[in-house]
Amino acid sequence: MVASSTPKCFSRTLRLMSSLAISE
């Protein structure tokens, strides 16, 4: 249950972090 939802959330966070890193 949680394992299925975690990957999506993690992926979204990683994407945001990547965008911020590229922006900076």
N, C-alpha and C positions, 0 to 999 in steps of 0.2 A: 504493500500500500504506500508507505512513505517512500520506499526505495524508488517507486515509479515516479513520484512527484519530485523527488530531490534532483534527479538529473536535469529536468527541465529548468527548475529554479537556478541550479548551479550554472547551467549553460547561459541563461539570461544574464546572470551576474557577471560571468566571465566575459560575456560580450560587452557589457557596459564598461567593465574595467579596461578591456582592450581599447574601446573607443576613447576612453579618457586618456589612456596612455598615448594613443596616437595623436590626440588633440594637443596634449602637452608637448 
